[in-house]
Amino acid sequence: MNAVLDFLPHWMFALLRFLPMCLIPAFTPFNWAPLHIRIFLLIALATLGASVMPASTTGSLFNGTLTELIVGSCFALAVMLPMAAVGLPGRLLDIQAGLASANLFNPSLQTTDSLLGTLLSLAATFVFFGLGFHLLLIKALIASAQWLPLGGALSLAGPAPLLAMLGSQFLLGLMVVLPAVLGLFALDIAVAYASRSMPQANIYFLALPIKVVAVLLLLAASLRLAPALIGRLFADALNRAPHMLGH
């Protein structure tokens, strides 16, 4: 009985450290999975983690709870930011190609998503699991207990690492679709020149299907390099996540 009572606080802290990654829809890479599956995964990870992760014997329960939620959220940002960095340029392409008025309904989050943004987000999800970044994320959370034990005191590094992470993520995300963005920009210049040359013709409606075909062809050509670029996104985010916690 004493062993169970000693293990229970460790298990609770481990549960809180894994909670953002498994349950918060905006943070988790498993948001497509049913809720009960994610709960079972959270309990399994917390049980396995509490058995191998060292715990701090000092500090209050409130401080330990807050620390674990912050640590879990910082590592969950290593998933959320790359997904956002890939999805945002996809929405930019939707606007450039004239597809911004068409949206897809996401039943898991009860929201609407853009067409190309959803396509790129799905590609990022495939890369995340295909290259094994979900395993690296779990290993990073477990390894974080070596320099910040469960329930230990946390000293944040300030906003500079977070701002640096935001800048690098959205720059790398733009590189994924940069050929398509530049190609559509060149096509817009050509359409503008044609519109000035033939003001009596409705060039916009004539060019709209051309832009849709062009963005699909440009994306098909540029996505050959996308897995490597998206992999750099997740690797950069995982490397920068401990810096936000002062490590």
C-alpha positions as CSV (number, residue, x, y, z in Angstrom):
1,M,0.0,0.0,0.0
2,N,2.8,2.4,0.8
3,A,4.4,1.7,-2.6
4,V,1.2,2.6,-4.3
5,L,0.8,5.8,-2.4
6,D,4.4,6.8,-3.2
7,F,3.9,5.9,-6.9
8,L,0.6,7.8,-7.2
9,P,2.0,11.4,-7.1
10,H,4.7,10.4,-9.6
11,W,2.0,9.0,-11.9
12,M,-0.1,12.1,-11.6
13,F,2.8,14.4,-12.5
14,A,3.7,12.1,-15.5
15,L,0.1,12.2,-16.6
16,L,0.1,16.0,-16.6
17,R,3.4,16.1,-18.5
18,F,1.9,13.9,-21.3
19,L,-1.6,15.5,-21.2
20,P,-1.1,18.4,-23.7
21,M,0.4,16.0,-26.3
22,C,-2.4,13.5,-26.0
23,L,-5.6,15.4,-25.2
24,I,-5.5,19.1,-26.2
25,P,-6.8,19.1,-29.8
26,A,-4.6,22.0,-31.0
27,F,-1.5,20.4,-29.6
28,T,-1.8,16.7,-30.2
29,P,-0.8,14.9,-33.4
30,F,-3.4,12.3,-32.4
31,N,-6.4,14.7,-32.8
32,W,-7.8,12.4,-35.5
33,A,-8.1,9.5,-33.0
34,P,-11.2,9.0,-30.9
35,L,-11.1,10.6,-27.4
36,H,-11.2,7.3,-25.5
37,I,-8.2,6.0,-27.6
38,R,-6.2,9.2,-26.6
39,I,-7.2,8.7,-23.0
40,F,-5.9,5.1,-23.0
41,L,-2.7,6.3,-24.6
42,L,-2.3,9.0,-22.0
43,I,-2.8,6.5,-19.2
44,A,-0.3,4.1,-20.7
45,L,2.4,6.7,-21.3
46,A,1.9,8.1,-17.8
47,T,2.2,4.6,-16.2
48,L,5.3,3.8,-18.2
49,G,6.8,7.2,-17.8
50,A,6.3,7.3,-14.0
51,S,8.2,4.0,-13.6
52,V,11.3,5.3,-15.3
53,M,11.3,9.1,-14.9
54,P,12.9,10.5,-11.7
55,A,10.7,12.6,-9.4
56,S,11.5,15.6,-7.2
57,T,10.7,15.2,-3.5
58,T,10.7,19.0,-2.9
59,G,8.1,21.5,-4.0
60,S,4.3,21.9,-3.5
61,L,1.6,20.0,-5.3
62,F,0.4,23.2,-7.0
63,N,3.8,24.2,-8.2
64,G,4.5,20.7,-9.5
65,T,1.1,20.6,-11.3
66,L,1.8,24.0,-13.0
67,T,5.3,22.9,-13.9
68,E,4.2,19.7,-15.6
69,L,1.5,21.5,-17.6
70,I,4.0,24.1,-18.8
71,V,6.6,21.4,-19.7
72,G,4.1,19.4,-21.6
73,S,2.7,22.4,-23.4
74,C,6.3,23.5,-24.5
75,F,7.0,20.1,-26.0
76,A,3.5,20.0,-27.6
77,L,4.4,23.3,-29.3
78,A,6.9,21.2,-31.2
79,V,3.9,19.6,-33.0
80,M,1.5,22.5,-33.1
81,L,3.9,25.1,-34.6
82,P,5.2,23.0,-37.5
83,M,1.6,22.1,-38.4
84,A,0.6,25.7,-38.3
85,A,3.7,26.7,-40.2
86,V,2.7,24.4,-43.0
87,G,-1.1,25.1,-42.9
88,L,-0.7,28.9,-43.0
89,P,1.1,29.0,-46.4
90,G,-1.6,26.6,-47.7
91,R,-4.2,29.2,-46.9
92,L,-2.1,31.8,-48.6
93,L,-2.1,29.6,-51.7
94,D,-5.9,29.2,-51.4
95,I,-6.2,33.0,-51.6
96,Q,-3.8,33.3,-54.5
97,A,-5.5,30.6,-56.5
98,G,-9.0,31.8,-55.8
99,L,-10.0,28.8,-53.7
100,A,-10.5,30.7,-50.4
101,S,-14.3,30.5,-50.7
102,A,-14.2,26.7,-50.7
103,N,-13.7,25.1,-47.3
104,L,-13.7,21.6,-45.8
105,F,-15.6,20.8,-42.6
106,N,-13.5,19.1,-39.9
107,P,-15.8,17.0,-37.7
108,S,-13.2,16.3,-35.1
109,L,-12.6,19.9,-34.3
110,Q,-16.0,21.3,-35.5
111,T,-14.3,23.8,-37.7
112,T,-13.8,24.5,-41.4
113,D,-10.4,24.3,-43.1
114,S,-9.0,25.5,-46.4
115,L,-8.5,23.1,-49.2
116,L,-4.8,23.4,-49.8
117,G,-4.1,24.1,-46.1
118,T,-5.8,20.8,-45.3
119,L,-3.8,19.0,-48.0
120,L,-0.5,20.4,-46.6
121,S,-1.5,19.6,-43.0
122,L,-2.3,16.0,-43.9
123,A,1.1,15.8,-45.7
124,A,2.8,17.1,-42.5
125,T,0.9,14.5,-40.4
126,F,2.1,11.7,-42.7
127,V,5.7,13.0,-42.5
128,F,5.4,13.3,-38.7
129,F,4.5,9.7,-38.2
130,G,6.4,8.3,-41.2
131,L,9.7,9.7,-40.1
132,G,9.1,8.6,-36.5
133,F,8.9,12.1,-34.9
134,H,6.1,10.8,-32.6
135,L,8.6,8.5,-31.0
136,L,11.2,11.2,-30.8
137,L,8.6,13.5,-29.1
138,I,7.8,10.8,-26.5
139,K,11.5,10.1,-25.9
140,A,12.1,13.8,-25.5
141,L,9.4,14.1,-22.8
142,I,10.8,11.1,-20.9
143,A,14.4,12.5,-21.2
144,S,13.3,15.9,-20.0
145,A,12.9,14.3,-16.5
146,Q,16.7,14.0,-16.3
147,W,17.1,17.7,-16.1
148,L,13.7,18.6,-14.7
149,P,12.3,15.8,-12.5
150,L,8.6,15.2,-12.1
151,G,7.1,17.9,-9.9
152,G,10.4,19.9,-9.8
153,A,10.9,23.6,-9.9
154,L,10.9,25.3,-13.3
155,S,12.7,28.4,-14.4
156,L,11.5,29.7,-17.8
157,A,14.1,31.2,-20.2
158,G,11.9,34.2,-21.2
159,P,10.3,35.0,-24.5
160,A,13.5,35.0,-26.7
161,P,13.6,31.2,-27.4
162,L,9.9,31.2,-28.2
163,L,10.2,34.1,-30.6
164,A,13.2,32.5,-32.3
165,M,11.2,29.3,-32.6
166,L,8.3,31.1,-34.2
167,G,10.5,32.9,-36.7
168,S,12.3,29.8,-37.8
169,Q,9.2,27.7,-38.0
170,F,7.2,30.0,-40.2
171,L,10.2,30.7,-42.4
172,L,10.7,27.0,-43.0
173,G,7.0,26.5,-43.5
174,L,7.0,29.2,-46.3
175,M,9.9,27.3,-48.0
176,V,7.6,24.3,-48.5
177,V,5.3,26.2,-50.8
178,L,7.6,28.9,-52.0
179,P,7.8,27.6,-55.7
180,A,4.0,27.6,-55.9
181,V,3.8,31.1,-54.3
182,L,6.3,32.6,-56.7
183,G,4.7,30.8,-59.7
184,L,1.2,32.2,-58.9
185,F,2.7,35.6,-58.3
186,A,4.2,35.5,-61.8
187,L,0.9,34.3,-63.2
188,D,-0.9,37.2,-61.4
189,I,1.5,39.7,-63.0
190,A,0.7,38.2,-66.5
191,V,-3.0,38.4,-65.8
192,A,-2.7,42.0,-64.6
193,Y,-0.8,42.9,-67.8
194,A,-3.5,41.1,-69.9
195,S,-6.2,42.9,-68.1
196,R,-4.6,46.3,-68.8
197,S,-4.1,45.3,-72.5
198,M,-7.7,44.1,-72.9
199,P,-9.9,46.0,-70.4
200,Q,-13.1,44.9,-72.2
201,A,-12.5,41.2,-71.4
202,N,-13.2,39.8,-67.9
203,I,-9.7,38.4,-67.4
204,Y,-10.3,37.4,-63.8
205,F,-12.9,34.7,-64.7
206,L,-10.8,33.5,-67.6
207,A,-7.7,33.2,-65.5
208,L,-9.3,31.5,-62.5
209,P,-9.3,28.0,-63.8
210,I,-5.8,28.5,-65.1
211,K,-4.6,29.5,-61.6
212,V,-6.3,26.5,-60.1
213,V,-4.5,24.2,-62.6
214,A,-1.3,26.0,-62.1
215,V,-1.3,25.8,-58.3
216,L,-2.0,22.0,-58.5
217,L,0.9,21.5,-61.0
218,L,3.3,23.6,-59.0
219,L,2.4,21.9,-55.7
220,A,2.8,18.5,-57.4
221,A,6.2,19.5,-58.6
222,S,7.4,21.1,-55.3
223,L,6.0,18.4,-53.0
224,R,8.8,16.1,-54.0
225,L,11.1,18.1,-51.7
226,A,8.4,18.7,-49.1
227,P,9.1,15.6,-46.8
228,A,12.7,16.8,-46.2
229,L,11.6,20.4,-45.5
230,I,8.7,19.3,-43.2
231,G,11.1,17.0,-41.4
232,R,13.4,20.0,-40.8
233,L,10.4,21.8,-39.4
234,F,9.7,19.1,-36.7
235,A,13.4,18.5,-36.0
236,D,14.0,22.3,-35.5
237,A,10.9,22.5,-33.2
238,L,12.0,19.5,-31.1
239,N,15.5,20.9,-30.7
240,R,14.3,24.3,-29.6
241,A,11.6,23.1,-27.2
242,P,14.0,22.5,-24.2
243,H,15.4,26.0,-24.7
244,M,12.1,27.5,-23.8
245,L,12.4,25.8,-20.4
246,G,15.9,27.1,-19.8
247,H,17.8,24.0,-20.7
